[in-house]
Amino acid sequence: MRTAEVFSFRLYVTGEAPNSVRALANLNSLCGKYLPQRHQIEVIDLLVEPQRALSDGIIMTPTLVKLAPGVQQRIVGSLSDLAPLLASLGLSPP
């Protein structure tokens, strides 16, 4: 029996900016529905750690980086459009 892959995400936000808050809520909702107990989310607030933007190559927020499984991916925006988001992450609606 194959163990389900754990998805590892890093979300770069800018404090409590509306799009940042929306992106985190949308990511939490997506993970709760499609990846229950199979995800890790690290949130980087660039107002608190501005040097991370330069060192990690982040030019816009919110930016979601899928670290694993597979190839690293970046998705920019509030993560509101579910169908393309699921497709880009290799997930399909139930």
QUISUL-V68511 format. One record per residue. RES is the residue in one letter. PHI is phi in radians with two decimals (* if undefined). D_FIRST is the distance of its C-alpha to the first C-alpha in Angstrom with 2 decimals. Layout:
RES_PHI_D_FIRST / RES_PHI_D_FIRST
//
This chain:
M_*_0.00 / R_-1.50_3.80 / T_-1.31_6.54 / A_-1.12_9.36 / E_-1.25_12.32 / V_-1.66_15.38 / F_-1.58_18.60 / S_-1.99_21.62 / F_-2.14_25.03 / R_-2.23_28.62 / L_-1.97_31.33 / Y_-1.66_34.91 / V_-2.26_37.50 / T_-2.10_41.25 / G_0.96_41.96 / E_-1.76_42.33 / A_-1.01_43.21 / P_-0.92_42.38 / N_-1.17_39.94 / S_-1.17_38.15 / V_-1.10_37.88 / R_-1.11_36.71 / A_-1.08_34.05 / L_-1.14_32.57 / A_-1.10_32.69 / N_-1.13_31.07 / L_-1.16_28.26 / N_-1.07_27.64 / S_-1.12_27.70 / L_-1.04_25.30 / C_-1.14_22.76 / G_-1.10_23.23 / K_-1.51_22.71 / Y_-1.83_20.06 / L_-2.34_18.25 / P_-1.07_18.57 / Q_0.99_17.51 / R_-2.30_16.12 / H_-2.59_19.49 / Q_-2.33_22.31 / I_-2.20_25.87 / E_-1.93_28.75 / V_-1.88_32.15 / I_-1.96_35.00 / D_-1.59_38.44 / L_-1.28_40.72 / L_-1.31_43.77 / V_-1.54_42.66 / E_-2.18_41.31 / P_-1.09_43.30 / Q_-1.13_42.76 / R_-1.14_39.05 / A_-1.04_40.10 / L_-1.23_41.85 / S_-1.18_39.44 / D_-1.75_36.37 / G_1.25_38.29 / I_-1.66_38.26 / I_-1.98_41.24 / M_-2.45_40.51 / T_-2.26_39.01 / P_-1.30_36.79 / T_-2.24_34.34 / L_-1.77_30.57 / V_-2.00_28.68 / K_-1.54_24.95 / L_-1.50_24.08 / A_-2.76_20.33 / P_-1.41_18.01 / G_1.29_19.76 / V_-1.26_23.50 / Q_-1.11_25.74 / Q_-2.31_27.53 / R_-2.11_30.63 / I_-2.30_31.62 / V_-1.84_35.11 / G_2.20_36.42 / S_-1.45_35.86 / L_1.08_32.49 / S_-1.46_34.16 / D_-1.59_33.29 / L_-1.12_29.79 / A_-1.02_29.09 / P_-1.17_29.79 / L_-1.13_28.05 / L_-1.04_24.76 / A_-1.07_25.21 / S_-1.19_26.01 / L_-1.58_22.90 / G_1.34_20.70 / L_-1.90_20.05 / S_-2.21_21.19 / P_-1.06_22.96 / P_-1.15_21.26
//
